[in-house]
Amino acid sequence: MVARFPVSLRWSGGLLRASSSRRRGVSAMAGGGEEAHLGGFLEYMDMLRNYERSGVPRGAGTDSDDGFDLGRMRRLLRRLGDPHTHYPSVHIAGTKGKGSTAAFLSNIMREQGYNVGCYSSPHLLTIRERISVGQHGGPVSAASLRDLFDLAKEAIDESIESENGSLTHFEVFTALSFLLFSRENVDVAIVEAGLGGARDATNVIRNSELAAAVITTVGKEHLAALGGSLQSIAVAKSGIIKEGRPVVIGGPFSTDIEQIIRDRAFLTQSPVISACDTAIRSITRCIGRDYAKPYQSCDIVMKISGDMPLSVELHDVKLQLLGDHQRQNAVTASCTALCLRELGWNVSNASIRAGLEKTQLPGRSQFLTQDEASVLGLDGASTILIDGAHTEASAKALSDVIKTVEPEGPVALIVGMASDKEHLAFAAQILSGQKARRGAADGDGDRGRDCSLHAGLITERHLDRRRSRPRHRVCGHRGHRRRRSPKRKYRPPDTHRWHRQARADVDRVRSRAVLLRPDEGGLPAAAPGRRRRRCSGWPHLRHRLHAYGRGGAAAA
């Protein structure tokens, strides 16, 4: 959340101490009234293994022996009657932008009059947000979800038993969404992949039911689960490309990443449409406001020739989703809509414009109205911006939105994210993208310094308070936090996050702190007669120094 607060606002009466009436308002925003109608559905889902909470295992998204087993997802769907085969689908994968692209495309097809089902993840306030169906585009009703669960519970129970309890929360909910789309007789389903693509639970869609595949971006997120490199992530996401079906790539991509996707498309004989084609021109003309909410006025013009010629010319499109990255997502969705038009779907230019302008998503560059801010207890705030950014790239995009829409005034940042995210890179990026503004006093000192310096202060001083302890007089390293328990349990040195930073110190100290023979580690011995110096009171560093003395066994 990014807020611009007047000086008069004080936190004592703000969000953290909201009154009971305000808390009831937040509950109402979350659909708390309808959640009561779900019965035991939420409790049932909570009993399933949920990797969104516990973290995804290493290699789980790769197309290898370590990857998720798509066989159990197919067996579950078979018990439910293979509902995903009853309608055409557009499958969307990508590190960033897939949720916004899915929302853009869903609204384009709804404006054309199609009955659209959309499945996305994760949710903000209620799990019902993940499924939308019909013309309204809102979350599925609690009653519909409860009736659907009652219908499918017996088959789900049988699958859980036959799979020895290995079915996950995401797999069961994905199967329920496919079943709902089938029962609602949707004309098209827009399906967003959860993790990667090749081994994601949504990747059970066959080429006979796939209208088009979309890959928005490839970035550094879930690295361990997707193979550890950008190239392995690109391979995983290109797994949604099916034989002979068109693929739309968003981007921009580096040359090697785009080549990986195009090589997969070549193997499957799938035509490729690039949203970064030189024949596409998209610009933001200006930032305007409609009922105090900002929008960006854009021009989107494309005249693509090739395997699948696409053409559209849209001027002064008012996008409620802000930023250059959202404009690129709009271009990607427009390319996909035009691709469907080439495949025989009825999609007009007017529907593309209306769908793009209608799209808004909670938590994506969302500026709150005064009433919404009041519900959160922020009555005195002039501007409140809520965004789901949690990576270095999304931090840069958020910073650009702030600079574009609200370039003046003080900025207060409230950030919360999971522990496996890159917190320091996020903080450094979002703060270095802004220049610190002087306060009303306009005095000298640190207030006018570049925020990159403040990012350094946060990362060095506030986010790692252990490093404020004094250094050891011999090795220069900082010590353990003293335990209160009299029984001190030894921890291996590499389990300490800050120990990696001590390796350089060890390399610097070892020649004068430990006598090494040339045949043990290949290092020159210290001068004859030099005394061995110990680091008493620093067990983890002493352990490493002694390891060097034994031949460097722990130096890797």
WOQUIFEN-V24214 format. One line per field, one symbol per residue. ss: DSSP state (h for helix, s for strand, l for the rest). burial: b if it has 9 or more other C-alpha atoms within 8 Angstrom, else e. A space follows every 50 residues. Layout:
ss = ???
burial = ???
This chain:
ss = lsssslllllhhhlhhhllhhhhhhhhhhllhhhhhhhllhhhhhhllsl hhhhlllllllllllllllhhhhhhhhhhlllhhhllssssssllllhhh hhhhhhhhhhhllllsssslllllllhhhhssslllllsllhhhhhhhhh hhhhhhhhhhhhlllllshhhhhhhhhhhhhhhllllsssssllllllll lllllllllssssssllllllllllllllhhhhhhhhhhhllllllsssl llllhhhhhhhhhhhhhllllssslllllsssssssssssllssssssss sssslllllssssssssssllllhhhhhhhhhhhhhhhhhhhllllllhh hhhhhhhhlllllllssllhhhhhhlllllsssssslllllhhhhhhhhh hhhhhllllllsslllllllllhhhhhhhhhhllslllllllllllllls hhhhhhhhhhhhllhhhhllllllllllllllllllllllllhhhlhhhh hhhhhhhhhhhhhlllllllllllllllllllllllllhhhhhhhhhhhl llllll
burial = bbbbbeeeeeeebbbeebeeebbebbbbeebbebeebbeebeeeebebbb beeeeeebbbbbbeebbbebebbbbbbebbebbbbebbbbbbbbbbbbbb bbbbbbbbbbbbebbbbbbbeebeeeebbbbbbbbeeebbebeebbebbe ebeebbeebbeebeeebbbebbebbbbbbbbbeeebbbbbbbbbebbbbb bbbebebebbbbbbbbbbeeeebbbbbbbbbbbbbbbbbbbbebbbbbbb beeeeebbebbbebbbebbbbbbbbeeeebbbebbebeeeeebbbbbbbb bbbbeeebbbbbebeebbbbbbbebbbbbbbbbbbbbbbbbbeeeebeee bbbbbbbbbebebbbbbbeeeebbbbbbeebebbbbbeebbbebbbbbbb bbbeeeeeeeeeeeeeeeeeebbebbbbbbbbbbbbbbeeeeeeeebbeb bbbbbbbbbbbeeeeeeeeebbeebeebeeeeeeeeeeeeeebeeeeebe ebeebbeebbbbbbbbbbebbebebbeeeeeeeebeebebbbbbbbbbbe bbeeee
